[in-house]
């Protein structure tokens, strides 16, 4: 388990695989570029408030939330 500060300075615990997926997210990444498991984990990070999901040109992109 790792702890990452979410927006507002709230410590959020994530698993090691979630941490690996989060660290690979540098700018933004298209959901089509991820395998099914990583897309599922990325959605979990959206639910935890660490990543935001953006829809552009009918495609889903994941980006880190600002302030992380």
Number of C-alpha atoms within 10 A of each C-alpha: 11 12 12 15 14 18 14 8 10 10 12 15 15 18 11 11 13 17 18 12 15 19 10 10 15 9 8 15 16 16 18 11 10 13 9 11 9 17 17 13 17 24 18 15 21 17 12 14 15 23 22 18 20 13 10 9 5 7 10 13 16 21 19 20 14 10 10 12
